[in-house]
Amino acid sequence: MKAKSIKGKSTEAIKSALQQSMADGFKPSLAIVFISIKQDREAICKLLDEKGIQIFGATTSGEFIDGEVEGGSTAIMLLDMNPAYFKVEFLETSNQTALEDAKKLGVRGKEIFANPSFLITTGGVFIDGEHIIEGIIQGFGKSASPSGNEVTIFGGMAGDDLLAEKPLVFTNGKSRDNAILALIIDEDEVDVKGIATCGWKAVGTSKTVTKSEGNIVYTIDDKPALDVLMKYLGVEVELDENKDVVPFLNSWYYPLQLERDNGDTVIRATRFANRIERSLICTGSVLQGSQIKFSLPPDFDSIETVVAECETIRDDTKQQADALVMFSCVSRHLSFGALIKEEIDQVQKIWNAPMVGFFTYGEYGRSKIGNNEFHNNACCVVALREKNQSR
């Protein structure tokens, strides 16, 4: 399977890059498209559609190919994957129906392939990412997997250049904010290996979520959650007396770390705060009774942690990949600034394959010791390799 990555800051630039990539006879069947809301998404989709190329796309909060990090641009991975090896599925959803809709996707996956994996992206700002993961797993069923393990799921939440208003996912002829888009791949034909890793370090002692509902945390150690966070970390949340719910603008720097029974941790960003209820609204579910710790902004050791954990998913040092897809939380870009390029570069060098990625509002995938989870502040890397390389 051949892969070529292209980018541009205009429709004309993408048109030219697409023509150049195909000049040697390369005929892509699939385009993974990560695009700023500033770009003409419909025009670029039309270019690809006219070439008979299927689209798996999301809007972003920054995009990159290889080590070239951009903002306000379009980044595309072109693949000549055999169309029999993949299927793109688009489902409209809502915060209320996300679990049931994701179940349908899980069922659909096992109807299409005996051994499917899912690359997913979701739109909207109020979708609970935990429901997406839970739904796919429930719909697919552990018993349906040949190995008896959880199905492979990796991906990220679409962005909208940090406006937090209307992130979109899209494919040929379809586009919406509240939707789930899946690239379902036949793992009998294409090897899909990935990992979600973070490197964010916890601070202080464990605390208990004493009241929560879904993704809303009301009290921590029986005290209002917003007040606990502000006092414990010394962080001010700018509240608007005219609004009950306001964005927590620094939430990416001070997420909650949920402690799992197996020793793993999952990050939850506190995206919004409720002025009246003094609660925190997270991007994913936080079960009542959960043990949590607060986090401080990361030091640069976290980049080394991410690179080291990415290396663990290679079976051996000679293992290669045809293409890499990265879903990196926008918090990493905000925290590391220009040094985020170092993280991207070092991860790509593990496989030395073409890469495309974007900065997300949340990530889906499995850590090195955990099950499939919804994450924040994580770097999710997926390596694709066609098993039969005789073509």
N, C-alpha and C positions, 0 to 999 in steps of 0.2 A: 504494500500500500504506500503510495506516494503522498506527501503532504507539503504544501507550500503556504507560507504565511505572508499576507500583504496588509498594508495599512495606508491611510490617507486622511486628509482633512477636508476633502471635498468629494462630491460625486464623480467629478472628472478625474481626480487622482485615483480613485478606486477603479474606475472604468479602465484607465490606462494600465494600472497594476494588474488587473484581471487579464487584460489582453496580453500583456507581457508574460504572465505566468503560463498562459495556454499556447504561446507561440511555438513551443517545442513539441506540441502534440498532446500535452497534458490535458486530460479531460476529467475535471472534478465532478463528482456526483453529489457531494455534500459540502456545505459552507457553514462553519461555526462562526457566527457574526456577533461581535460585541461592539456596540455603537453608542456614542453620546447622543443625548436628546437634542443636541445642537445640530446634528447632521440630518440630512434628508433621508431618513430611513426608508420611506416608500420608494424613492428613486433607486436607491442601492438594491433593495429587494427586487425591484423590477429588472435591473441588470442581471442579477443572478437567476431569476425566474426564466428570463428569456433564453438563458443558456441551459435550461433544464436541470439546474442545480437545486437540490433540496436545502432548506434553510433551518438552522437551529439558532435562534437569536435572542439577545437580551440587551436592554439599555443598561448603561453603566455609570459609575462614578470615577471614571478613569479606565484606560485600556492599554494593552501592551502586546507586542509580538516580540519574541526572543527577549532581549534585554532593553528594548526601546520603549520607555514608558511615556505615555502621552495623556492628554486630557482634551476633551472636545473633538475626538477623532473617531475613526472606524478602524477596527482590527478584525481581520478575517483569517481563519484557517481553512484552506481548501484541501479536500481529501478526495482521492479517487476510490474510496471504499466501494466494494461491490454492493449495489443497492439491495441485493438479497440478504445482506448481513445487518441491515439496520432499518428502523422504522421511526418516523417522527410523529409524535402524538401531541395534540393540543387540547386541553380541557379548560373550559371556563369554570371559575370557582368563586368562593367568597369566604370570609372568615368563619361564617357559620357552617358552611358545607365542605370545608377543606378536607376534613378527615374522610368523609364519604367519597368525595371526588378522587382523592388520592388512592382509596381502596380500588376504585374502578381502574385506575392506572395500573395498579399491581396485578389485578386480574387480567387486564389486557396484555401485559407483558408476558405472562406465562401462556397466553393463547397464541402469541406470535412466535415465540422461540421456546425451546425446551430448557435453555440455559441463558436467560437474558441478564443483562446488566442495564442500569438506568443512569444516564447523565441527565440531570434535571435543572431547570431554572424556573423561578416563580416570580410573578409580578405583584404589585400592590405593596402597601406599607403596613397593613394590619393583619396580613396572613400569618398565622402561627406556624412557624417552620416545623415545630415538633409534630403537628398534626399531619404534615406532608410525609414525614418519615414514617410515622406510625401507620398511616393509611396504606402506603405502598407495601409495607411489611405485612400488614394484616390481609390485604387483598392478594398478595402473592403467596404467603404462607411459607413457613420454614420447610415444611415437608416437600414443597415443590422444588426446592433446590437440590440438584444432584448430590451436593456435598452434605446436605442437611443443615447447612449454615444459613445465616441471613443472606438475602439477595444483595448484590453489589449495587450501592447507590452513592453517587457523588454529584455535587453541583453547587449552585449558589443563587442567592436572591438578586434579582435585577436591581440596578441603581438608577438614579436620575440626577446625577451631578450634585448630590447632597441637598436637593430641595425637599426630599421626603414627601413628595406629593403623588406622583404617578409613574412609578417604574413599570416598564412594559416588557413583555415577552412576545415573540412573534415567529411565524413561519410563513411559508408561501400562502399569501392571500388571507392570513389571519394575524390579528394583533390585539392585545388587551392587557390592561394592568392586572386585574384579578383573574389570573390564569396560571395553569401549570403546563410547562412545555417539557417534553421528555424526548431524548434521543435514546431509543431502546436498541441495544446492540447484542448480536448473537455471540455469546462468549465461546461457543464451540468453534467459531471462525476468527474472532478478534479477541486477543488478550486485553483485558481491562484491569489495570492495577492502579490503586490510588491510596492516598492517606490524607487525613485531616490533622493538622498539627498547629500548635499555637506558640508556645514559649512564654506566654504571659505568666508572671509569678504572683502567687497569692501573698497576702500580708495579714498578719494578726491571727487570732484564734477563730475557730469555727463558731458559727452562729446558726440559729434555727429559724426557719421560716415558719412562724406560728399561725399565720393566716394568709392564704392565697387562693386565687380562683383562676384557672387557666394560666394566662401570662401576666396576671396582675398580682403583685406582691403587696399586701396590705400592712402586715406587721412582721418585724424581725425581733426575736426575743421579746415578744409582746409589746413592742414599741412601734410607732408609725415608721414604716420603712423609709420614707423620704427623710425623716428627721434623723434616723440612725445613720443613713449614708452621709448626710451633710455634716453631722457631728463627728463621726468616726474618721472620715477622710478629710475633713476641713474644706469641703467643696461647697460652693454656693450655686444653687439652681435658680436661675432668673425666672421668677413667677410673674405672670400677668394677671392683675386683678380682674380683668375683663374676660379671662378664659379659665375654665376649670382644668383643662388638660393642655400642657405646654411641652414643647420639645426639650429634652435634657441634652443641651448642646455638647456637653463634655462627656456624654455617656460612654463613648468609645474608649476613653482613657481609664474609666473606673468601672469595669464590668463586675458582675457577680460570678464566682466560680462555684458551680454545683459539684458536690463530692459524690461520686458513684460508689456503690458497694464494692466494686472490683478494684478500687483505688484510682480509677480514672477521674478526670475532671472535665466538665463541660462549661463553656463560657456563655453567659447570658448578658447581653448589653441591655441597659435600662434606657430605652429609647425615649420614653415620655414620663412625665411626672404629673400627678393629679393634685392640684393645689388644695382642693377641699378635703379629699379623703386622705391626703398625705401618703399616697401610694406610689409605687413604681410600676410602670408598664413596660414589660420586657418584650423582646422579639420572639421569644419562645416560652413554652410552658415552664412553670416552676412549681413543683408539687408542694403542697402543704406538708410540713415536717422535714423538708429537705435541709441538709446541712450545707452551709455556704461559707465562703470567705470573700472578702473584698480584694480587689486588685489595684495595683498602682501601675502607671505607665511603664512600659517595658524598658529594659536596658538592651544593649545591642547583643548580649549573649543569646537572646531569644532567636536571632537569625541563625546562629550556630546550632541551636537546638532544632530548628525547623529543617535545616540542611541535613543534619545527622539522622533525623527521623525519616526524611524522604529517602535516604540511602537504604533504609531497612526494607523497603518494599521491592528491591531488586533481588532476584533469586541468586544471582551471581554477578561478578564484576563485568562479565562479558555481555550481559543482557542489554539489549538495545530497545529503542522504541521508535515507532514511525512518526508519532506526534505526541505532543504534550499539551494538556489543557490545564490552566491554573485559575482557581477561584480564590482571590485574596481579599480579605476584609478591608474595607476602606479605612478602618482604624489603623491598620498596619502602615498604610501610606501616610496618614495624618501623623502618626507617631514617629516614623523613621524618616520622613521627608525624602530627600534625594537618595538616601541609603537603601531605600526599598529596591532600587535597581540592583544592589549587591545581592540581596536575597534572591531575586528573580534569576540573576545571572548564575549564581551558585547552584540553584536547583536545576536549571537547564543543563549545566555542565555535567550533572550526574548521568544524563542520557545523551546529551549532545544531539538533540532532535529539535525540529521546528516547534515553536511554542506560540500559543495564543492565550490571552487571559484578560480578566477585568477585575476591578475593585468593586466588591459586592456589599450588600446590606446583611449578609448572613450566609453561612456555608453548610453544605450537607455532606456527610461522609463518616467514615470509620477511622478512629485513631488507631495507633499500633496495638493497644491492649483492649479497646472497647468495641461496642456494637455500633451500628449505624446511629448517628445522632445529628441533631441540628446544632450548629455552632455559631458563635460570634468571635470576632478577633482572630480567626484561624486562617491558615493558608491550606487550601485543599488542592492537591496536585494529582492529575490523572495521566497515566501513560498508556497509549494505545499502540498495539502491535498486531498486525495481521499474522495469523499462525501459518498459513500457507503462502510462502514468499516466492512461489514459482512464477507468478504473473510478471 
